[in-house]
């Protein structure tokens, strides 16, 4: 199984276009929060309409998973906690979203909402406890905020991660956690796009402007993760211990070349063809 992982697209239509063009080359496209941008000059309701159209087009090409981020919150629940109502309404598009757990092949995906208070946080705890009983193979979580005190949540001067996520990881030991939120982590000194907490790999692709977005490609069959961004390209072996720095990509897999060419390839991809 091959997964395209992005986060923090923040209503960048060129980035959504890139993801849409690449989607057919992946079994799953995962957007780990912040599809919208509360700071945009575009009205929030208009953003929702446009992004729903992109999500529908993506779902026509492949499986899609979307969790909410702090920029996606459009309403409050009865406890006055911010929630993403519009993401809760995309199930009719066939998209896995906040609160869902689904199995694709031998992998269980659990999609966590952004939590803004004790009620939603407690709901995530129940969700993970219930999903743990369904686990039979690989388990991947999608959770917008990265774990606290990890290079994936390092913002250059302080960590901006979620301490509760660390506690959940230490309780349930998922195989992989996919996040975003802290834009600069992969690009700043002492930050990273990957980390390991116990036996759990955690990832944050980071955010960059323009197209393509920074992204992670998971090849679960080959047990490898690739990170591609304006800062360069790296890969790690998911079956090996944590090692820094990550290695480069001396030879791009043919499927990754094809995805890049369909979406608009980077110069590095074109200069490193696979056999």
N, C-alpha and C positions, 0 to 999 in steps of 0.2 A: 504494500500500500504506500502511495506517495501523497503527501499532504503539503499544500502551500499554506504558509502561515504568515499573516500580516496583522498589524494592529495600528491604531492611531492614524487612520487614513484622513480623518478630520475633514470630511466633505471635499477632499481633493479629487475632482472629477478625472484629471489625467491619471491619477493612481487607480481609481476605480476602473477606468478604461483598461489599464495595463493588467489588472487582476482578471478582468473579464476575458481578455484575449488569451491569457495564459491558462485559464481555468480548465479547459478541456484536456490538458496534459496531466492533470492531477485527479486522484480518486476523491479527494476532499479538499475544499477550500475553507480555511479557518480564519475568521476575523475576530481577533481577541480584544474587542472593545474599541470605543471611540470612533465609530463610523461617522458621527456628526461632529460639529464644531460649534460650541456655544458662543464663541467669539466671532463667528462669521457675520458679515454684513447681510448674508442671505437669511431670510426669515426661517426660523426653526421648523415651522410646519412645511415650508417649501422644501427644505432639506430632507425631511422625512419622506415626502412624496417621491423625490428624485432617487434617494437611496433605496427605497422599496422597489423601484423599477430596476435598478441595478441588481438587487438581490434576486428578483424574479428571473432576470436574464442569466445570472449565475446558476440558479437552481435548475434551469433548463439544460445546463451543460454538465453539472457534476453535483455531488453532495456538498452542502454548505452548512457551516456551523458559525453562529454569531453569539457572542456574549455582550452584555452591556458594559460600558465604561462610564466614567463620571461625566463625559460630554454627551451622553445619550439619554440623560434623565429628563423626562418631560412632564411628570406628574408627581403627586405625593399620595401615599397610601393613608389609611385611616389613622395610622400612628404618626403622621406627618413626616415620614421618611421619604426621601426622593427615590423614585423608581422610573424605569423605562417602560412606559405603557406601550409605546409603538413597537418595541421589540417583542413584547408579550403577544402582540397581534400578528406576528409574521408566520405563525405556525401553519396558516392556510397556504403558505407558499411552499410548504414541504421543507422548511429550514429548521434545523435544530437550534434552540435558543435557550435563554435563561430558564433554569430549572429542569432542563431535559437531561436524560441519560440515554444513549443509544449505542448499539453494538454494530460495528461495521467490520466484517471479517472476524478476526480474532481480537479486535480492539474495542474496549468500552470507552466511550467519550462521555464525560460529565461536564455540563455547561453551567457555570456559576454566574449569578447576577452580581452587579456592583452593589455592595451593601453600604447603606448610609445610616444605619442604626441597628439596635438590638434585634428588632423583629426580623429583618431580612437576614442578618447575620445568623440568627438561630435557625432560619429556614435553610441556609446553606449547610449548617451542621447536620440537620436532619437529612438533607439531600445526599450528603456524602456518606452518612451512616447507612442509608438505604441502598445507595449505589454499590457500596462495598460488598453487599450480599450478592450482587449480580456479577461480580468480577470473576472471570474464569481465565483470562489471559492478560494481555497488556491493558493498562488503564491510563488514560490521558485526561487531564483536567484542562479546561479553558477558563481562565480567571484573570480579569484585566490587570489588577495590581500584582506586581511581582512580589516575592517573599522579602521580608525585612532582612537587613543585614547580609544581603547577598550582592555580589557585583552586578547582578541584573537589576538591582534597584538603587545603585549608586548614582547620584545626580551631580557628582563633582565636588560637593562640599558636605553632603549628608545623604543618608539612606532615606528613600521615600517608599519603602515597601510595607507590606501587610504582615504584622506579627501573628495575627490569627491564622493566616495562610501557612506560616511556618508550623504552627501547632497542629493544623489539620494534616499537613504533609507528614509530620512525625507520628501522627496517630494512624494514618491509613496507608502510607507508603505507596503513592501512585508511581507509575514508571516515569511519566513526563507531565510537566505543568507548563502551559503556554500562556504567556502574559504580554503586557505592553506597558503603557502608562508613563513610565519614566523614559522620556524620549532619548536622552543623551547617554544612557548607560553603556551601550556598545561603543560609543565614540569618545568617551572620556577616560583619562588616566585612572586606573584601578577599577574601572567598570568593565562589563563584558556582556556579550549576547547569550552566554551560557554559564551554568553553574551546576553544582550537584549538592543536594542535601540528603545525606545518607545514600540511599540507592536511587533517589529521585533526581532526574535531570530537569532543570528549569531553564526556560528560554525567554528572551525578550529581544525581538528583532530591532527595536529602536525606531526612531522616526527621522525621515529626511524629506526635504522639499523636492517637488518636481516628480518626474516619472523616470524610472520605476520607483516604487516604494522600497525601502529596505525590507528584505523578506528572508524567511527561513524555509527551506525545502527539506522535509523529512522523507527519507527513503527507509521505511520501516522494515522492508524485506531485506535490505542490505545493511540495516542497523547503522545508518549514517545520517548526520544532520549537516546541512550546508547553509551558510549565511552569506548573502550577497547584498552589497550596499555600495554607496559612493566611496566608502573608505576602503573597499577591497572585498576579497572573497576568502572565506575560511570554511573548513569542515572538521568534524570530529567523529570519532568512532563511538557509537553509543554502547558498544560492548566492552569498551576499555575503561580503565579508571580515569578520573578527572586529571587532565594534564593541560598546563598552560605554558606558552601560548598555544592556541589552536593552529593546526597545520593549514597550509594553503590548499588549493584545488589544482594539482598539477595537470589533471586531465578531467575535463568536464564530462559527466555521463551524457550519452546521446539524448536521453529523455529531457535532461535539463537544458541542453542546447536547443532542442525542439521547442520547449516551452518559452525560452527566451526569444527565439526567432519569431514565434507566433505573437508574442506580446510586444516586441520591440527590444532587441538584444542589447546588452551592454557590450562595450568594446572588449572586455575581458573574455566574455563568453565566445565571441567570434574569433578571438585569437588563440583559443584553447580547444580546438575541435576534438571530439572523441572519435575513436576508430569506428 
